[in-house]
Structures are given as structure tokens and as C-alpha cells.
């Protein structure tokens, strides 16, 4: 099969053997695969795959099951699925844990379905499971126009929360507003701390989903309400930050974070069940939807990474196989 390998920091088409599923896995003929920032980090040598994972990049796929392991009884050849994987998505075929496969929601294409697993698993796990966002609370999302951001806006609104986002241009801010955000702050022209305090009448927000890190951390603390929760899921600006412990103590703040790729299949399967029960009906009804900005042919994965690194996109970038 044709896959996209990493050679000296560059993406190159390579020939690989079609993988064989183990007892609890399925083999998927890939129709589309999502492109994510962890893929870019892996290409640069900054995010090696966990032990046992494929060295081929790609963390989410959609396609057709063509073979199942001996212990798999919930899926059959011919089923249309999307799946969260630990690697191997940039290829014509990929193996996935059967428990991490979800049906392609009714009315969605393979391209749209490939935009779901990585962001929906991540947002649900962090915003709803870890941070326990409640109806009526306010969520601040940094990078509101990203795949994570567009997913967080829709899910938070669907479950009764208010949403404020930051984004890097007026066009991106406007898109977020049209998607359902209650307010959008252009971080290139406004101080988001001042804007949050103005928008919340100095109360602050209840939950922050941050992908930036570095100097955003102390600024986030200034935006948080009493008993608020900050979830760190990426560190695009760097891992180090100055911490004011007194403000954490006085406002009873909770600081947490996570990465998803290295978690075991049992943990991820728990998220999959919740998504299937609570979110997949919203996708089938059209109440929420994946936001796909651009598609590229598999062989043009390098161009997809160029677009990802330019930050000119809104929503997801997808490879079509």
C-alpha cells in the first residue's frame, strides 16, 4: 500500500505492507484522514509515537472495515466507520482498535467523518469529563477557529454553556460568532484579559481550554472566576510559565491538563461510548457539524502540513485517499 512516511523531517510517499489486525482490531480501507498539529510535531521530531504505534503519522481516519480480528464481534466487513488511532492514518489502509471505531454519522461523508475523532474525543474528555463544564457556565477557548476550537464552540453551546473564544483575525472571529460563540476576541488587536473582564463584568470564566501555554498561563489565571478550571491540552508557545500560587489559592482554581495519544484503549473506549450516546445524535440531526476547511490528496500531505503551519485555515484539514 501507499503511505506517507517521514524522512529527514519531510513527508514522502512510501510503499508499506498492509497491516494485519490483531484479535481486538479491525483493518480499515481509508477514504479520508485528518491532519492535526501533533502530526506536524511528529514530522519535526518533537512528538514521537508511543511504543507499539505506527511510525506513519495520522491520528484519525474514516473508511470501510475490510477485515476484523478474531475477538471482534461488534463490527463487520463493509461497515463505514471513523476511528481514533495512535498512528498510521496517512495511508491507504490502517488498523484500529474496534472499541475506538464509531459509525459514520448519518448524512456525513467520509471526508467529514475523518474530521471527527481527534477533536471530538479531545474536547469531550477535557471540557466535559475533566473540567466538568456545566449548563450556564462560561467556557473560554483559545484558538477558537482551530479544529479543537470549532468543535468546542459547538459542543459547549449544544450542552447549554456560553462560549468566548480568542482568534487571530477579524474573519476568524466572525466565523466563530456565526458558529455559535457568544463573543470572539482578536488577540492581535485586543488584550484578551481586559476583554474577558469586560465581557463577564469582572466575574471571569468558569472553564478555559488552552492550546497555547507559555505566557498565556498567568494571563489565564487573571480571567478565571472563583472555582474555575483550566485545562491545558497543548503548548504551542512553549511549556514553561510563571505561576502566581496566591491567585490559585484565593480563587480556589483547579489546574489540569492531558494528552490523549498515549492513553490506553480502555480509557479512550469510555470516551467513544459517551460520544456515541450523547454527541452522535447531534451530528446526525445536523445540530452540530465538523468544519472542514480544505482537502488534499494523500500524496500532497506536505502541502497540507504547510497550510497547517501557516494557521490560515479555519477548522480541519483532511487528506483524501
Secondary structure in CASP SS format (residue, H / E / C, confidence):
PFRMAT SS
TARGET T0000
AUTHOR 0000-0000-0000
METHOD secondary structure of the structure
MODEL  1
X C 1.00
X E 1.00
X E 1.00
X E 1.00
X E 1.00
X E 1.00
X E 1.00
X C 1.00
X C 1.00
X E 1.00
X E 1.00
X E 1.00
X E 1.00
X E 1.00
X E 1.00
X C 1.00
X C 1.00
X C 1.00
X C 1.00
X C 1.00
X C 1.00
X C 1.00
X C 1.00
X C 1.00
X E 1.00
X E 1.00
X E 1.00
X E 1.00
X E 1.00
X E 1.00
X E 1.00
X E 1.00
X E 1.00
X E 1.00
X E 1.00
X C 1.00
X H 1.00
X H 1.00
X H 1.00
X H 1.00
X H 1.00
X H 1.00
X H 1.00
X C 1.00
X C 1.00
X C 1.00
X C 1.00
X C 1.00
X C 1.00
X C 1.00
X C 1.00
X C 1.00
X C 1.00
X C 1.00
X C 1.00
X C 1.00
X C 1.00
X C 1.00
X C 1.00
X E 1.00
X E 1.00
X E 1.00
X E 1.00
X E 1.00
X E 1.00
X E 1.00
X E 1.00
X E 1.00
X C 1.00
X C 1.00
X C 1.00
X C 1.00
X C 1.00
X C 1.00
X C 1.00
X C 1.00
X C 1.00
X C 1.00
X C 1.00
X E 1.00
X E 1.00
X E 1.00
X E 1.00
X E 1.00
X C 1.00
X C 1.00
X C 1.00
X C 1.00
X C 1.00
X C 1.00
X E 1.00
X C 1.00
X E 1.00
X E 1.00
X E 1.00
X E 1.00
X E 1.00
X H 1.00
X H 1.00
X H 1.00
X E 1.00
X E 1.00
X E 1.00
X C 1.00
X C 1.00
X C 1.00
X C 1.00
X C 1.00
X C 1.00
X H 1.00
X H 1.00
X H 1.00
X H 1.00
X C 1.00
X C 1.00
X C 1.00
X H 1.00
X H 1.00
X H 1.00
X H 1.00
X H 1.00
X H 1.00
X H 1.00
X H 1.00
X H 1.00
X H 1.00
X H 1.00
X H 1.00
X H 1.00
X H 1.00
X C 1.00
X C 1.00
X C 1.00
X C 1.00
X C 1.00
X C 1.00
X C 1.00
X E 1.00
X E 1.00
X E 1.00
X E 1.00
X E 1.00
X C 1.00
X C 1.00
X C 1.00
X E 1.00
X H 1.00
X H 1.00
X H 1.00
X H 1.00
X H 1.00
X H 1.00
X H 1.00
X H 1.00
X H 1.00
X H 1.00
X H 1.00
X H 1.00
X C 1.00
X C 1.00
X C 1.00
X E 1.00
X E 1.00
X E 1.00
X E 1.00
X E 1.00
X E 1.00
X C 1.00
X C 1.00
X H 1.00
X H 1.00
X H 1.00
X H 1.00
X H 1.00
X H 1.00
X H 1.00
X H 1.00
X H 1.00
X H 1.00
X C 1.00
X C 1.00
X C 1.00
X E 1.00
X E 1.00
X E 1.00
X E 1.00
X C 1.00
X C 1.00
X C 1.00
X C 1.00
X C 1.00
X H 1.00
X H 1.00
X H 1.00
X H 1.00
X H 1.00
X H 1.00
X H 1.00
X H 1.00
X C 1.00
X C 1.00
X C 1.00
X C 1.00
X C 1.00
X E 1.00
X E 1.00
X E 1.00
X E 1.00
X E 1.00
X E 1.00
X C 1.00
X C 1.00
X C 1.00
X C 1.00
X C 1.00
X H 1.00
X H 1.00
X H 1.00
X H 1.00
X H 1.00
X H 1.00
X H 1.00
X H 1.00
X E 1.00
X E 1.00
X E 1.00
X E 1.00
X E 1.00
X E 1.00
X E 1.00
X E 1.00
X E 1.00
X C 1.00
X C 1.00
X C 1.00
X C 1.00
X C 1.00
X C 1.00
X C 1.00
X C 1.00
X C 1.00
X C 1.00
X C 1.00
X C 1.00
X H 1.00
X H 1.00
X H 1.00
X H 1.00
X H 1.00
X H 1.00
X C 1.00
X C 1.00
X C 1.00
X E 1.00
X E 1.00
X E 1.00
X E 1.00
X C 1.00
X C 1.00
X C 1.00
X C 1.00
X C 1.00
X C 1.00
X C 1.00
X H 1.00
X H 1.00
X H 1.00
X H 1.00
X H 1.00
X H 1.00
X H 1.00
X H 1.00
X H 1.00
X H 1.00
X H 1.00
X H 1.00
X H 1.00
X H 1.00
X H 1.00
X H 1.00
X H 1.00
X H 1.00
X H 1.00
X H 1.00
X H 1.00
X C 1.00
X C 1.00
X C 1.00
X C 1.00
X C 1.00
X C 1.00
X E 1.00
X E 1.00
X E 1.00
X E 1.00
X E 1.00
X E 1.00
X H 1.00
X H 1.00
X H 1.00
X H 1.00
X H 1.00
X H 1.00
X H 1.00
X H 1.00
X H 1.00
X H 1.00
X H 1.00
X H 1.00
X H 1.00
X C 1.00
X C 1.00
X C 1.00
X C 1.00
X E 1.00
X E 1.00
X E 1.00
X E 1.00
X E 1.00
X E 1.00
X C 1.00
END
